[in-house]
């Protein structure tokens, strides 16, 4: 982790992270990576439920064993507050007054029921940006619906074009809808904060995860606009050079045309003159001979590793793709040279852990990893010490409603994280 770091693009920006799970905390962490000061408010005793999400560090006690939580929450300080308790509201008020952005991911209406509506937050700080991340937005027929990554990817449209036409639709791996929402929330929050700094007027950013996914589909609009067609999944009979992964001796390799080199360059790559024959020269020709073309490709790579073929094809300006495992990514020379990973020490884990770090590089104001993820309520004393608007009565009342962070964390039911984000505290 950096101790001396250059100025960040968002230095001076203050962010209050009321999120939980993946989307909200990821958005706040991205802002922290570029210099923003981020304070994370967590539920007392158990903390953010992401602390219970795998993968886990072995032999580490709850609530500090989640490596996913570490990834989502570095560059933050933590304080445990029960947002439902009126005694905690003076602290929230002071935190809001000193913040530029608040990011929250509760179900619509939850904060209002607790006396912390968007209108109330903006009354405390008229220049504030409040970014609300929900499954389907604050209003509308689906606003109160629960959802999962599977539901959001289906209703966002990405599963309509993922998989093969004669098979069931496929969901992208892990929890990508929430990371997509986190990225969008970070961008939208920064834009709204820039506007608020210019005109002094705060903003409520209403971000729907489902709409984020729908907006990122690449070709479905143009398919319909120019062809009158609805984009679907991969055709049952399709040119093997259209990107379907082919098994190699080690790994999988995908072949495509249009990379800047003529098709017969594949004859040079594999030393197979068949690729110069007219019967293989165009997609319609190859689609008439799909089993033959696929068998030829499989034969060409059967005794070669996918990475070897990928690098050889790249040198000839061929458009190839390689399916990489987690270990392949860690060993990738390109990612290593780009310093795309960071190794982080944490008091809860016995060893240093390597995480993906920079999503994009900014030369003058690069992302920095200034502090590892916080222990639950780790920074309570210093955060409260920095709030000058609290009297002794309010501080005493707060101490009475916040259980100590050292108390053992209760484990959630197995389905407790299924509705990310929109859990109440």
Secondary structure as the mmCIF struct_conf table of DSSP 4:
data_model
#
loop_
_struct_conf.conf_type_id
_struct_conf.id
_struct_conf.beg_label_comp_id
_struct_conf.beg_label_asym_id
_struct_conf.beg_label_seq_id
_struct_conf.end_label_comp_id
_struct_conf.end_label_asym_id
_struct_conf.end_label_seq_id
BEND BEND1 UNK A 3 UNK A 4
HELX_LH_PP_P HELX_LH_PP_P1 UNK A 6 UNK A 8
TURN_TY1_P TURN_TY1_P1 UNK A 9 UNK A 12
STRN STRN1 UNK A 14 UNK A 17
TURN_TY1_P TURN_TY1_P2 UNK A 21 UNK A 22
HELX_RH_AL_P HELX_RH_AL_P1 UNK A 23 UNK A 33
TURN_TY1_P TURN_TY1_P3 UNK A 34 UNK A 35
STRN STRN2 UNK A 37 UNK A 42
TURN_TY1_P TURN_TY1_P4 UNK A 44 UNK A 46
HELX_RH_3T_P HELX_RH_3T_P1 UNK A 49 UNK A 52
HELX_LH_PP_P HELX_LH_PP_P2 UNK A 53 UNK A 53
BEND BEND2 UNK A 54 UNK A 55
STRN STRN3 UNK A 56 UNK A 56
TURN_TY1_P TURN_TY1_P5 UNK A 58 UNK A 59
TURN_TY1_P TURN_TY1_P6 UNK A 62 UNK A 63
BEND BEND3 UNK A 64 UNK A 64
STRN STRN4 UNK A 66 UNK A 66
HELX_RH_AL_P HELX_RH_AL_P2 UNK A 67 UNK A 73
BEND BEND4 UNK A 75 UNK A 75
STRN STRN5 UNK A 77 UNK A 80
TURN_TY1_P TURN_TY1_P7 UNK A 83 UNK A 84
HELX_RH_AL_P HELX_RH_AL_P3 UNK A 86 UNK A 97
TURN_TY1_P TURN_TY1_P8 UNK A 98 UNK A 98
BEND BEND5 UNK A 100 UNK A 100
STRN STRN6 UNK A 101 UNK A 104
HELX_LH_PP_P HELX_LH_PP_P3 UNK A 106 UNK A 107
TURN_TY1_P TURN_TY1_P9 UNK A 108 UNK A 109
HELX_RH_AL_P HELX_RH_AL_P4 UNK A 110 UNK A 113
TURN_TY1_P TURN_TY1_P10 UNK A 114 UNK A 115
HELX_RH_AL_P HELX_RH_AL_P5 UNK A 118 UNK A 124
TURN_TY1_P TURN_TY1_P11 UNK A 126 UNK A 127
STRN STRN7 UNK A 129 UNK A 134
BEND BEND6 UNK A 135 UNK A 136
BEND BEND7 UNK A 138 UNK A 140
TURN_TY1_P TURN_TY1_P12 UNK A 141 UNK A 144
HELX_RH_AL_P HELX_RH_AL_P6 UNK A 149 UNK A 155
TURN_TY1_P TURN_TY1_P13 UNK A 156 UNK A 157
HELX_RH_3T_P HELX_RH_3T_P2 UNK A 158 UNK A 161
BEND BEND8 UNK A 162 UNK A 163
STRN STRN8 UNK A 164 UNK A 164
TURN_TY1_P TURN_TY1_P14 UNK A 165 UNK A 166
BEND BEND9 UNK A 167 UNK A 167
HELX_LH_PP_P HELX_LH_PP_P4 UNK A 171 UNK A 172
BEND BEND10 UNK A 173 UNK A 173
TURN_TY1_P TURN_TY1_P15 UNK A 174 UNK A 175
HELX_RH_AL_P HELX_RH_AL_P7 UNK A 176 UNK A 199
BEND BEND11 UNK A 200 UNK A 200
STRN STRN9 UNK A 203 UNK A 208
HELX_RH_AL_P HELX_RH_AL_P8 UNK A 209 UNK A 215
TURN_TY1_P TURN_TY1_P16 UNK A 216 UNK A 216
BEND BEND12 UNK A 218 UNK A 219
HELX_RH_AL_P HELX_RH_AL_P9 UNK A 220 UNK A 222
HELX_RH_PI_P HELX_RH_PI_P1 UNK A 223 UNK A 227
BEND BEND13 UNK A 233 UNK A 233
STRN STRN10 UNK A 234 UNK A 234
BEND BEND14 UNK A 236 UNK A 237
TURN_TY1_P TURN_TY1_P17 UNK A 240 UNK A 241
STRN STRN11 UNK A 242 UNK A 242
BEND BEND15 UNK A 243 UNK A 243
STRN STRN12 UNK A 246 UNK A 247
BEND BEND16 UNK A 249 UNK A 249
STRN STRN13 UNK A 250 UNK A 250
BEND BEND17 UNK A 251 UNK A 251
STRN STRN14 UNK A 252 UNK A 256
BEND BEND18 UNK A 257 UNK A 257
BEND BEND19 UNK A 259 UNK A 261
TURN_TY1_P TURN_TY1_P18 UNK A 263 UNK A 264
HELX_RH_AL_P HELX_RH_AL_P10 UNK A 265 UNK A 270
TURN_TY1_P TURN_TY1_P19 UNK A 271 UNK A 271
HELX_RH_3T_P HELX_RH_3T_P3 UNK A 273 UNK A 276
BEND BEND20 UNK A 277 UNK A 277
HELX_RH_3T_P HELX_RH_3T_P4 UNK A 278 UNK A 280
BEND BEND21 UNK A 281 UNK A 282
HELX_RH_AL_P HELX_RH_AL_P11 UNK A 283 UNK A 287
TURN_TY1_P TURN_TY1_P20 UNK A 288 UNK A 289
HELX_RH_AL_P HELX_RH_AL_P12 UNK A 290 UNK A 301
TURN_TY1_P TURN_TY1_P21 UNK A 302 UNK A 303
BEND BEND22 UNK A 304 UNK A 304
STRN STRN15 UNK A 305 UNK A 305
HELX_RH_AL_P HELX_RH_AL_P13 UNK A 306 UNK A 315
TURN_TY1_P TURN_TY1_P22 UNK A 316 UNK A 317
STRN STRN16 UNK A 319 UNK A 323
HELX_RH_AL_P HELX_RH_AL_P14 UNK A 326 UNK A 331
HELX_RH_AL_P HELX_RH_AL_P15 UNK A 333 UNK A 337
TURN_TY1_P TURN_TY1_P23 UNK A 338 UNK A 339
STRN STRN17 UNK A 341 UNK A 344
TURN_TY1_P TURN_TY1_P24 UNK A 347 UNK A 348
BEND BEND23 UNK A 349 UNK A 351
STRN STRN18 UNK A 353 UNK A 356
BEND BEND24 UNK A 359 UNK A 360
BEND BEND25 UNK A 363 UNK A 365
BEND BEND26 UNK A 371 UNK A 371
HELX_LH_PP_P HELX_LH_PP_P5 UNK A 372 UNK A 375
TURN_TY1_P TURN_TY1_P25 UNK A 376 UNK A 379
HELX_RH_AL_P HELX_RH_AL_P16 UNK A 380 UNK A 385
TURN_TY1_P TURN_TY1_P26 UNK A 386 UNK A 386
TURN_TY1_P TURN_TY1_P27 UNK A 388 UNK A 389
HELX_RH_AL_P HELX_RH_AL_P17 UNK A 392 UNK A 401
BEND BEND27 UNK A 402 UNK A 402
TURN_TY1_P TURN_TY1_P28 UNK A 405 UNK A 406
BEND BEND28 UNK A 407 UNK A 407
HELX_LH_PP_P HELX_LH_PP_P6 UNK A 408 UNK A 413
TURN_TY1_P TURN_TY1_P29 UNK A 414 UNK A 419
BEND BEND29 UNK A 421 UNK A 421
#
